[in-house]
Amino acid sequence: MLNPNFESETTDAVAFIRRYHTTIGDRRVKTDMQPGDVLNQIPATPPEEGTAFAQMLEDTEQIILPGLTHWQHPGFMGLFPSNISQPSFLGEVVAAGLGVNCMMWDTAPAAAELEQRMMEWLRQLSGLPDTFQGVLQDTASTATLTAIILAREKITGHSANEEGLYGLPPLVMYTSAQAHMSVEKGAKAAGIGSKNVRKIQVLSDQSMDTEALRKAIEKDKEAGLTPFMVTATAGTTGSLAFDNLEKIGALCQEFNLWMHVDAAYAGNAFLLPEYDHLKKGIARADSYVFNPHKWLFTHFDCSAFYIKDTEHLLRTFSTSPDYLRASREGIRNYKDWGLPLGRRFRALKLWYVMRGYGRKGLQQLLRHHITLTEELFALLSAHPHWEFAAPMAMNVITLRWRHMGLTEEQLNDLNRELLADINRDGRFYLTPTILDGRFVIRIVPAQTNLSAQHIKELYHLMESKATAMDGRFS
């Protein structure tokens, strides 16, 4: 792999990345490119001869960077982040250089055992039950699909894997109306069908209505259907609402349902003991997922999936032809812990992050983001033209501009206009969500290098746009 220019070209690549991060704040967060702009700059046919690395870097600068939404920009506050760090970057570089496939112990013994230990570290840092055993997946979407398949096999006694779902009463699963779209997508992929996903109404705090959940389960059982799973959300995408895990867990136990907990984003904050109360009932879960690649300064992709019954998991996913049989007992072959055979060396960057920061360093960064969010919330709260759609949760704010005498439809349209105006400025990128039929603006301050100055800039921008909107109705 290594040519005589390896070190100099690697140095050039690192310098390129350094320049990018040093100047990222000068760029627009979200590109204004149009469809086809990049395609038109790339030849339709591949090159016959090799290209100098310096030219490839130059083309990256001129063609690729202008067409990116800059996820590491301090003004990227719309979606949940995919924030990174120097330890994670270095871990990715080293893992890429090693080039191993971590499908099973024999193909990468150190990787398998490092992954096992990293999942134990994450479990301890997050205060999860000792009964949870973990594996790194690519995303929470894959983890949720894995959980749905596990729940399907439990309720069918593993017959679905062998014979399919033909002839069985329809299987029905339940989740919140505010749950992530990956739940429905996973139901489609697992053969359950989207029409068999019951989206349970939420309470005023956007958490799942557990009384409505009970009624839905009982209604489906009376209709001859087979309830088999509930996916609870610990931190919804829209407003970071937390379902009542204790009550949902009790219902799952009563009706013999699999309980999966999606804590993709907020689960990272479980490193902070001040949020221990939000974990009440988590020990009832059969499976659980959170994403270090969202808010634990670890490069995408890195999703931590935990399960109680590993024997059930292995029976569900293990398929070992002769050429992939394990050479010894008592080892973990992670190819049998989920869908993929080939697996990236994700554990290395996680190891670097947890060693590079330590528990205290990670907690300090998380609390820094939450403190900055509280400061922004306090600034915005001083102005009556802002209406908060849900309580501030960790580092998520949902709000809208309001004015007396306007209908809900008018307010929705005007807040769409306001959000577009804020994003058009280029320094920040916010996104919308719908809560109780209201179009609201969502703010998630969580970038690795976020500062109080960025918060003040966003506040002044939002105030200027809201004041201008006020002037139209004065």
C-alpha positions as CSV (number, residue, x, y, z in Angstrom):
1,M,0.0,0.0,0.0
2,L,2.7,2.5,1.0
3,N,4.5,4.4,-1.8
4,P,7.5,6.7,-1.4
5,N,5.1,9.7,-1.1
6,F,3.1,8.2,1.7
7,E,4.4,10.4,4.6
8,S,4.3,13.6,2.6
9,E,0.9,13.0,1.2
10,T,-0.4,12.0,4.7
11,T,1.0,15.3,6.0
12,D,-0.7,17.2,3.2
13,A,-4.0,15.4,4.0
14,V,-3.8,16.3,7.7
15,A,-2.9,19.9,6.9
16,F,-6.0,20.0,4.6
17,I,-8.2,18.8,7.5
18,R,-6.6,21.3,9.9
19,R,-7.3,24.2,7.4
20,Y,-10.8,23.0,7.0
21,H,-11.6,23.0,10.7
22,T,-9.7,26.2,11.3
23,T,-11.8,28.0,8.7
24,I,-15.1,26.1,9.0
25,G,-16.7,28.9,10.8
26,D,-16.2,31.2,7.8
27,R,-18.3,28.9,5.6
28,R,-22.1,28.7,5.2
29,V,-23.3,25.9,7.4
30,K,-25.6,24.6,4.6
31,T,-24.7,24.6,1.0
32,D,-26.8,26.5,-1.5
33,M,-25.7,24.3,-4.4
34,Q,-28.4,23.0,-6.8
35,P,-28.9,19.3,-7.9
36,G,-26.4,18.4,-10.5
37,D,-23.8,21.0,-9.6
38,V,-21.3,18.4,-8.5
39,L,-22.2,15.8,-11.1
40,N,-21.4,18.4,-13.8
41,Q,-17.9,18.9,-12.5
42,I,-17.0,15.2,-12.4
43,P,-16.2,13.4,-15.7
44,A,-18.8,10.8,-16.8
45,T,-16.1,8.2,-17.4
46,P,-13.3,7.0,-15.1
47,P,-9.7,8.1,-15.7
48,E,-7.3,5.9,-17.7
49,E,-4.2,7.0,-15.7
50,G,-3.6,7.8,-12.0
51,T,-4.0,11.3,-10.7
52,A,-1.6,13.1,-8.4
53,F,-2.7,13.3,-4.8
54,A,-2.2,17.0,-4.7
55,Q,-4.7,17.4,-7.6
56,M,-7.2,15.2,-5.7
57,L,-6.9,17.4,-2.6
58,E,-7.4,20.5,-4.8
59,D,-10.5,19.0,-6.4
60,T,-11.8,18.1,-3.0
61,E,-11.4,21.8,-2.0
62,Q,-13.0,23.2,-5.2
63,I,-15.7,20.6,-6.0
64,I,-16.6,18.7,-2.8
65,L,-16.4,21.3,0.1
66,P,-18.7,23.8,-1.6
67,G,-21.3,21.1,-1.9
68,L,-21.4,19.9,1.7
69,T,-23.5,20.7,4.6
70,H,-20.8,21.2,7.3
71,W,-21.8,19.0,10.2
72,Q,-18.8,20.1,12.3
73,H,-19.6,23.8,11.9
74,P,-20.4,25.4,15.3
75,G,-23.6,26.8,13.8
76,F,-24.9,23.3,12.9
77,M,-27.7,23.1,15.4
78,G,-30.7,21.7,13.5
79,L,-30.3,17.9,13.5
80,F,-28.8,15.8,16.2
81,P,-25.0,16.2,15.7
82,S,-22.5,13.7,14.5
83,N,-19.7,15.4,16.4
84,I,-16.1,14.4,16.3
85,S,-12.9,14.9,18.2
86,Q,-9.2,14.6,17.7
87,P,-8.9,11.2,19.5
88,S,-11.6,9.8,17.4
89,F,-10.1,11.2,14.2
90,L,-6.7,9.6,15.0
91,G,-8.5,6.3,15.9
92,E,-10.2,6.3,12.5
93,V,-6.9,7.0,10.7
94,V,-5.2,4.1,12.5
95,A,-8.1,1.7,11.9
96,A,-8.1,2.6,8.2
97,G,-4.4,2.0,8.1
98,L,-4.8,-1.4,9.7
99,G,-7.5,-2.4,7.3
100,V,-9.0,-5.4,9.2
101,N,-12.4,-7.0,8.8
102,C,-13.8,-7.6,12.3
103,M,-16.4,-10.2,11.4
104,M,-15.2,-12.8,13.9
105,W,-12.6,-13.5,16.6
106,D,-10.4,-15.5,14.2
107,T,-10.2,-12.7,11.6
108,A,-9.4,-10.0,14.2
109,P,-8.9,-11.4,17.8
110,A,-7.7,-8.1,19.3
111,A,-10.6,-6.2,17.7
112,A,-13.2,-8.6,19.0
113,E,-11.9,-8.4,22.5
114,L,-11.4,-4.7,22.4
115,E,-15.0,-4.3,21.3
116,Q,-16.2,-6.5,24.2
117,R,-14.3,-4.4,26.7
118,M,-15.5,-1.1,25.1
119,M,-19.1,-2.2,25.4
120,E,-18.4,-3.0,29.1
121,W,-16.9,0.5,29.6
122,L,-19.8,2.2,27.9
123,R,-22.2,0.2,30.1
124,Q,-20.4,1.3,33.2
125,L,-20.1,4.9,32.2
126,S,-23.8,5.0,31.3
127,G,-25.0,3.2,34.5
128,L,-26.7,0.4,32.5
129,P,-27.7,-2.9,34.0
130,D,-24.9,-5.5,34.3
131,T,-27.2,-8.0,32.5
132,F,-26.8,-6.0,29.3
133,Q,-24.2,-7.4,26.8
134,G,-23.2,-5.2,23.9
135,V,-22.1,-5.0,20.3
136,L,-21.3,-2.1,18.0
137,Q,-23.6,-1.6,15.1
138,D,-23.4,1.1,12.4
139,T,-26.6,3.0,13.3
140,A,-29.6,2.9,15.7
141,S,-31.7,2.1,12.7
142,T,-29.8,-1.2,12.2
143,A,-30.0,-1.9,16.0
144,T,-33.7,-1.3,16.0
145,L,-34.2,-3.6,13.0
146,T,-32.1,-6.2,14.9
147,A,-34.4,-5.8,18.0
148,I,-37.5,-6.2,15.9
149,I,-36.2,-9.5,14.4
150,L,-35.3,-10.7,17.8
151,A,-38.7,-9.9,19.1
152,R,-40.3,-11.6,16.1
153,E,-38.3,-14.7,16.7
154,K,-39.2,-14.8,20.4
155,I,-42.9,-14.6,19.9
156,T,-42.9,-17.2,17.0
157,G,-40.5,-19.6,18.8
158,H,-37.9,-19.0,16.1
159,S,-40.3,-20.4,13.4
160,A,-40.3,-17.2,11.4
161,N,-36.6,-17.6,10.6
162,E,-37.3,-21.1,9.4
163,E,-40.8,-20.9,7.8
164,G,-41.5,-17.2,7.4
165,L,-44.6,-15.4,8.6
166,Y,-47.1,-17.1,6.2
167,G,-50.1,-18.5,8.0
168,L,-49.5,-16.7,11.3
169,P,-51.8,-14.2,12.8
170,P,-50.5,-10.7,12.0
171,L,-47.8,-9.5,14.4
172,V,-48.4,-6.1,15.9
173,M,-45.9,-3.7,17.5
174,Y,-46.2,-0.4,19.3
175,T,-44.3,2.8,19.6
176,S,-44.9,6.5,20.2
177,A,-46.3,8.9,17.7
178,Q,-43.1,10.8,18.3
179,A,-40.8,7.8,17.7
180,H,-38.0,7.8,15.1
181,M,-38.9,6.8,11.6
182,S,-36.5,3.8,11.9
183,V,-39.1,1.9,13.9
184,E,-41.5,1.8,11.0
185,K,-38.7,1.2,8.5
186,G,-37.5,-1.7,10.6
187,A,-41.0,-3.2,10.7
188,K,-41.1,-3.1,6.9
189,A,-37.7,-4.8,6.6
190,A,-38.5,-7.5,9.2
191,G,-41.7,-8.4,7.4
192,I,-44.1,-7.0,10.0
193,G,-45.5,-4.4,7.7
194,S,-46.0,-0.7,8.4
195,K,-49.8,-1.1,8.9
196,N,-49.0,-3.3,11.9
197,V,-47.1,-0.5,13.7
198,R,-49.4,1.2,16.2
199,K,-48.2,4.8,16.8
200,I,-49.5,5.6,20.2
201,Q,-50.7,9.1,21.0
202,V,-48.5,11.2,23.3
203,L,-49.2,13.3,26.4
204,S,-48.7,17.0,26.7
205,D,-45.0,16.4,27.5
206,Q,-44.7,14.4,24.2
207,S,-44.2,11.1,26.0
208,M,-46.1,8.0,25.1
209,D,-49.6,7.7,26.7
210,T,-49.3,4.4,28.5
211,E,-53.0,4.1,29.1
212,A,-53.6,4.4,25.4
213,L,-50.9,1.8,24.9
214,R,-52.7,-0.6,27.2
215,K,-56.0,-0.1,25.3
216,A,-54.3,-0.6,21.9
217,I,-52.7,-3.9,23.1
218,E,-56.0,-5.2,24.5
219,K,-57.9,-4.2,21.4
220,D,-55.5,-6.0,19.1
221,K,-55.6,-9.1,21.3
222,E,-59.4,-9.1,21.2
223,A,-59.2,-8.9,17.4
224,G,-57.1,-12.0,17.2
225,L,-53.8,-10.3,16.4
226,T,-50.5,-11.0,18.1
227,P,-48.9,-8.1,20.0
228,F,-45.2,-8.8,20.3
229,M,-43.1,-5.6,20.9
230,V,-43.0,-2.1,22.2
231,T,-40.3,0.4,21.2
232,A,-40.0,3.0,23.9
233,T,-38.1,6.2,23.2
234,A,-35.7,7.8,25.7
235,G,-35.3,11.2,24.1
236,T,-37.5,11.7,21.1
237,T,-36.1,13.4,18.0
238,G,-38.6,16.2,18.0
239,S,-38.3,17.5,21.6
240,L,-36.2,14.9,23.6
241,A,-39.2,13.7,25.4
242,F,-38.8,10.5,27.6
243,D,-41.3,7.7,27.6
244,N,-42.1,6.2,31.0
245,L,-39.9,3.2,30.9
246,E,-41.1,1.8,34.2
247,K,-44.8,1.7,33.1
248,I,-44.0,0.5,29.6
249,G,-41.8,-2.2,31.0
250,A,-44.6,-3.4,33.3
251,L,-47.0,-3.6,30.4
252,C,-44.5,-5.6,28.4
253,Q,-44.1,-8.0,31.3
254,E,-47.8,-8.3,31.7
255,F,-48.5,-9.0,28.0
256,N,-45.2,-10.9,27.3
257,L,-43.9,-8.3,24.8
258,W,-40.4,-7.5,23.9
259,M,-39.3,-4.1,25.2
260,H,-36.7,-2.2,23.1
261,V,-35.5,1.3,24.2
262,D,-34.3,3.8,21.6
263,A,-32.0,6.2,23.4
264,A,-30.0,7.0,20.2
265,Y,-29.1,10.6,21.2
266,A,-30.1,11.2,24.8
267,G,-28.4,8.0,26.0
268,N,-25.1,9.8,25.7
269,A,-26.2,12.1,28.6
270,F,-26.6,9.0,30.8
271,L,-22.9,9.5,31.6
272,L,-24.2,12.3,33.8
273,P,-25.6,11.2,37.2
274,E,-28.0,14.1,37.2
275,Y,-30.0,12.2,34.6
276,D,-30.2,8.9,36.5
277,H,-33.9,9.4,37.2
278,L,-34.6,9.2,33.4
279,K,-33.2,5.6,33.4
280,K,-35.8,4.3,35.8
281,G,-37.2,1.2,34.4
282,I,-34.5,0.6,31.9
283,A,-33.6,-2.7,33.6
284,R,-36.9,-4.0,32.2
285,A,-35.7,-3.6,28.6
286,D,-34.8,-6.6,26.5
287,S,-32.7,-4.4,24.2
288,Y,-31.3,-0.9,24.2
289,V,-29.4,1.4,21.8
290,F,-27.6,4.7,21.9
291,N,-25.2,6.3,19.5
292,P,-21.7,7.5,20.6
293,H,-21.4,8.9,17.1
294,K,-24.1,11.5,17.9
295,W,-23.0,13.2,21.2
296,L,-19.9,11.3,22.4
297,F,-17.4,12.9,20.1
298,T,-16.9,9.7,18.1
299,H,-16.9,9.6,14.3
300,F,-19.8,8.2,12.5
301,D,-20.6,5.3,12.5
302,C,-20.7,3.9,16.0
303,S,-23.9,2.7,17.6
304,A,-24.0,0.8,20.9
305,F,-26.6,-2.0,21.0
306,Y,-27.3,-4.0,24.2
307,I,-29.3,-7.1,24.8
308,K,-30.1,-9.3,27.8
309,D,-30.5,-12.7,26.2
310,T,-27.5,-13.4,24.1
311,E,-28.4,-17.0,23.6
312,H,-31.6,-15.9,21.9
313,L,-29.6,-13.5,19.8
314,L,-27.1,-16.1,18.7
315,R,-29.8,-18.6,17.8
316,T,-31.5,-15.9,15.7
317,F,-28.5,-14.6,13.8
318,S,-25.9,-17.4,13.8
319,T,-25.2,-19.0,10.4
320,S,-21.8,-20.5,10.1
321,P,-20.7,-22.3,6.9
322,D,-17.6,-24.5,7.3
323,Y,-15.2,-21.7,6.2
324,L,-16.5,-19.4,8.9
325,R,-16.7,-21.8,11.8
326,A,-15.0,-20.6,15.0
327,S,-11.7,-22.3,15.8
328,R,-12.3,-22.3,19.6
329,E,-15.0,-22.0,22.2
330,G,-15.7,-19.2,24.6
331,I,-15.1,-16.3,22.2
332,R,-17.3,-13.7,20.6
333,N,-18.0,-13.8,16.9
334,Y,-19.8,-10.5,16.4
335,K,-21.0,-11.6,12.9
336,D,-23.5,-13.6,14.9
337,W,-24.7,-10.6,16.9
338,G,-26.5,-8.9,14.1
339,L,-27.1,-8.6,10.3
340,P,-23.6,-7.8,8.8
341,L,-20.9,-10.3,8.1
342,G,-18.2,-7.8,7.3
343,R,-17.6,-5.3,10.2
344,R,-15.5,-2.2,10.6
345,F,-13.0,-1.8,13.4
346,R,-15.3,0.7,15.3
347,A,-14.0,-0.1,18.7
348,L,-10.6,1.4,18.1
349,K,-11.8,5.0,17.8
350,L,-14.1,4.5,20.8
351,W,-11.1,3.3,22.8
352,Y,-9.1,6.4,21.8
353,V,-12.0,8.7,22.8
354,M,-12.7,7.2,26.2
355,R,-8.9,7.1,27.0
356,G,-8.3,10.5,25.5
357,Y,-11.0,12.3,27.5
358,G,-11.7,10.0,30.4
359,R,-15.0,10.0,32.2
360,K,-14.5,13.5,33.6
361,G,-13.5,15.0,30.3
362,L,-16.6,13.6,28.5
363,Q,-18.9,14.7,31.3
364,Q,-17.3,18.2,31.2
365,L,-18.1,18.5,27.4
366,L,-21.6,17.3,27.8
367,R,-22.3,19.7,30.7
368,H,-20.7,22.5,28.7
369,H,-23.3,22.0,25.9
370,I,-26.2,21.8,28.4
371,T,-25.0,25.0,30.1
372,L,-24.8,26.9,26.8
373,T,-28.3,25.7,25.9
374,E,-29.6,26.9,29.3
375,E,-28.1,30.3,28.6
376,L,-29.8,30.5,25.2
377,F,-33.1,29.4,26.7
378,A,-32.8,32.2,29.3
379,L,-32.0,34.8,26.7
380,L,-35.0,33.8,24.5
381,S,-37.3,33.5,27.5
382,A,-37.0,37.2,28.2
383,H,-39.0,38.0,25.0
384,P,-42.8,37.3,24.8
385,H,-42.7,36.7,21.1
386,W,-41.1,33.3,21.7
387,E,-43.4,30.5,22.7
388,F,-41.7,27.2,23.9
389,A,-43.4,24.1,22.4
390,A,-42.0,21.7,25.0
391,P,-39.8,21.9,28.1
392,M,-36.1,22.4,27.5
393,A,-34.6,19.0,27.7
394,M,-30.8,18.6,28.1
395,N,-29.6,20.6,25.1
396,V,-32.7,20.7,22.9
397,I,-35.0,23.8,22.6
398,T,-38.2,23.8,20.6
399,L,-40.0,27.1,20.1
400,R,-41.9,29.3,17.7
401,W,-42.6,33.0,17.1
402,R,-46.1,34.0,18.1
403,H,-48.3,37.0,17.8
404,M,-51.8,37.5,19.2
405,G,-54.7,37.4,16.8
406,L,-53.1,35.0,14.3
407,T,-54.6,31.6,13.5
408,E,-52.6,28.4,13.9
409,E,-52.3,28.1,10.2
410,Q,-50.9,31.6,9.9
411,L,-48.5,31.0,12.7
412,N,-47.3,27.8,11.0
413,D,-46.7,29.6,7.7
414,L,-45.0,32.5,9.3
415,N,-42.7,30.3,11.4
416,R,-41.7,28.4,8.2
417,E,-40.8,31.8,6.7
418,L,-38.9,32.8,9.8
419,L,-36.9,29.5,9.9
420,A,-36.0,29.9,6.3
421,D,-34.9,33.5,6.9
422,I,-32.6,32.4,9.8
423,N,-31.0,29.6,7.8
424,R,-30.6,31.9,4.8
425,D,-28.2,34.0,6.8
426,G,-25.7,31.1,6.5
427,R,-24.1,31.2,9.9
428,F,-26.6,28.8,11.5
429,Y,-28.7,25.8,10.5
430,L,-31.8,25.0,12.4
431,T,-34.6,22.6,11.6
432,P,-38.3,22.3,12.1
433,T,-40.4,19.7,13.9
434,I,-44.2,19.3,14.4
435,L,-45.5,19.2,17.9
436,D,-49.2,19.0,18.6
437,G,-49.8,20.2,15.0
438,R,-47.6,23.2,15.5
439,F,-44.7,24.0,13.2
440,V,-41.8,24.8,15.6
441,I,-38.1,25.5,15.4
442,R,-35.7,23.1,16.9
443,I,-32.3,24.0,18.3
444,V,-29.6,21.5,19.4
445,P,-26.3,23.2,20.5
446,A,-23.9,20.3,20.6
447,Q,-20.9,20.9,18.4
448,T,-17.5,19.9,19.9
449,N,-16.0,23.4,19.7
450,L,-19.2,25.3,20.6
451,S,-18.7,28.5,22.6
452,A,-20.7,31.1,24.4
453,Q,-20.0,33.5,21.5
454,H,-21.8,31.2,19.1
455,I,-24.8,31.2,21.4
456,K,-24.9,35.0,21.5
457,E,-24.6,35.2,17.7
458,L,-27.5,32.9,17.3
459,Y,-29.6,34.7,19.9
460,H,-29.0,38.1,18.2
461,L,-29.8,36.7,14.8
462,M,-33.1,35.1,16.0
463,E,-34.1,38.3,17.8
464,S,-33.4,40.5,14.8
465,K,-35.5,38.2,12.6
466,A,-38.3,37.9,15.2
467,T,-38.4,41.6,15.8
468,A,-38.7,42.2,12.0
469,M,-41.6,39.8,12.0
470,D,-43.2,41.7,14.9
471,G,-43.0,44.9,12.8
472,R,-45.2,43.4,10.1
473,F,-48.1,43.1,12.6
474,S,-47.6,46.2,14.8
